Amino acid sequence: MVEKRLTRTARTLRSAMTEPEKLVWSRLRGGQIEGAKFVRQFPIGNAVADFACRNARLVIELDGGQHSRSATDAARTRMIEAHGYTVVRFWNNDAIENIEGVLETIAAQLAIARNR
C-alpha cells in the first residue's frame, strides 16, 4: 500500500531531519511567514516533500550537492506539480548561508500563490 509506506517514510524523515531542514523548519513553523501554515515531510503522490503549505499549494525542497542536475528531482518536481503544487528548490548551503534570502523568496512565492 503506497499511502501507508509513504506515511511511515514521512515519519522516519521527520525524526531524521538534516541541519538545513531543521533551520528552515524553525523559521517556517507556527505561521512565522505571512501566517502560512507549513507541514514537514508531507506525502504528495509517490513522493515526500520536505515542506508544504497546503493552502497555498506550495512545496519547499532543500537539496544537497548529490541533487545537482538530477533527472530524478526533475521528475519529482513534475509529479508534485501535477498534483497542483508549485515547487521551489533551494540548495542546503543557501539555507545555511542565506536563510533570510530563502525566507524572502518563500514569502514572495506565498504572495504569488494568494493572487492566483
C-alpha angles and dihedrals in degrees: 000000000000096000095055092044091052092047090054091046091050091051091050092048092050090058093045102047118160120240092256090050091050091050094050092043091053088059098040101046122095097024094288093150114061089325089286117154113225128188125201130230093010119182113232119173106317095336138073114230118214093228133357137185101204096192093053093037088231126146124195117201126188116204133194126210092275088071095061107139092341117179087203091058091048090052091047090051092051091048093049090046089051086062090058100263130127111225122213117186128200131182115244091240090055089057091051100039101032109023092150091056091048091051092048090053091049091049090051091050090050090053090051091049092052091053095053 
